[in-house]
């Protein structure tokens, strides 16, 4: 099955349910979270798997590409103009990046597992739950967030 194949890929990549920092990764496949029933024969039910999640909306991809170009310029000596001008801030000591967060981290894993395993959240957050507006609420709201927020590619 597709699930078995994805689990095989995750195992080969060293991912495990025993390590929150290497938890198995599953792609967003369905794109319709508002219909009362899903028509699995309708291609519009599914997201475009030929693109990463951050590239599904052209405007959002453009914003990521713009940030990448700005970081690339900031990483070059002199802001991309060659020599460093006297008094100019030093160039960034990191390579430019497209996405500012990683899709797999303990915080994201705990976000999805909070309702089934709330003690993980309490351990991660020093005995407290995270801010209410950052807790998992629904798949539909999470899908909207993944498509719109620049800091969300989970």
Secondary structure, 3 states (H helix, E strand, C coil): CHHHHHHHHHHHCCCCCCCHHHCCCCCCCECCCCCCCCCCCCHHHECCCCCCHHHCCHHHHHHHHHHHHHHHHHHCHHHHCCCCCCCCCCCCCCCCCCCCCCCCCHHHHHHHHCCCCHHHHHHHCCCCCCCHHHCCCCHHHHHHHHHHCCCCCC
